[in-house]
Amino acid sequence: MRTGINPAKLDSKIAQKYHHRIIIPVFIPEISGYFKDLMEVYRLCIESAHLTQHGRSAITVVDNGSCDQVKTWLRDLQDQGVIETLITHRENVGKIDAIMGAARGCREELITLSDSDILFRNGWQEEVEKVFMNFPKAGSVAPFPIARHMYYHSSSTQKAVIKGELGFKFKETSEHEMIKEVYESYGWNYDPGYDGLLPVVDSKGVQAVMGSGHQVFTIRRELFFGMPKEPSFIKIGSGSELNWIDKPINELGTWRLSTLHTLVHHMGNQLTPENNLVFDKVVRNNHVPELISLPELKTGEINRLEHRIYAKLFKIKNDSRPPAPELTVQFKSL
């Protein structure tokens, strides 16, 4: 039996409050071994995201089967207003399945997927959004550049260069040490003569870097519905990020880009004194921008043969550099 009227029906509309959502998955099954110091690493990640985000942004944390101590900590962060949304899984459902489920439930136009060991610097969000506003077919934007990503599922961007939609040139970075730090955090060697030469595209007088990684990057919401809809059933790795996110962004005909400057740090599973020094410089972002209205994004799949043709044409026309120095991996991530 129902009596009266549900008050929500009298004022049923919900005003749009945010245009940018940050999704951070957390998996700490125990406070020992590999995971012993991860709570401190993840704390800096979440708190730096909270401090640097503007007033049109909110954070979703996906607890992917963490231990009780971590669950309590995350609930406290939500009570404090650091986390806007907390999704809790009793068991690990896999990284990709956890973040894809969270992303498809978002209403914001821009969705940042971030590993939980990323340290955000002030200005990262504004610079990422600037790229989206000026590159009409931008599908994803990472807040740090890596030159070697220019041929990593970037043929849609190369096609745009060939067709004259984007300008292109190689440009030496002014941040050799910061990019080197990113390389070293992945166990890669850094060759300044090659890795410090960024493949820069420009649109409307704004510059970005061709290609991106997937440790942290922002994606247009509508693209998540063009990605594989079946679950991966993969805990982590094994090509899950490649096949569920990276390839589809490119194959939908949109551009994978990065900011010209390095606006985040990769911490790994061990907090360093340098990480703390960077975090100490982070200040609260009190700016509340206008809600953005992105250019209409038209997607259309291109086949693999077309991918190969445009990548080859781009390389012949624009890349006369010597072969890339061998990328030496110093260690393998777990």
Secondary structure, 3 states (H helix, E strand, C coil): CCCCCCHHHHHCCCCCCCCEEEEEEECCCCCCHHHCCHHHHHHHHHHHHHHHCCCCEEEEEEEECCCHHHHHHHHHHHHCCCCCEEEEECCCCCHHHHHHHHHHCCCCCEEEEECCCEEECCCHHHHHHHHHHHCCCEEEEECCCCHHHHHCCCHHHHHHHHCCCCEEEEEECCCHHHHHHHHHHCCECCCHHHHCEEEEEEECCEEEEECCCCCEEEEEHHHHHCCCCCCCCCCCCCCHHHHHHHHHHHHCCCEEEECCCCCEEECCCCCCHHHHHHHHCCCCCCCCCCCCCCCCCCCCCCCHHHHHHHHHHHHHHHCCCCCCCCCCECCCCC
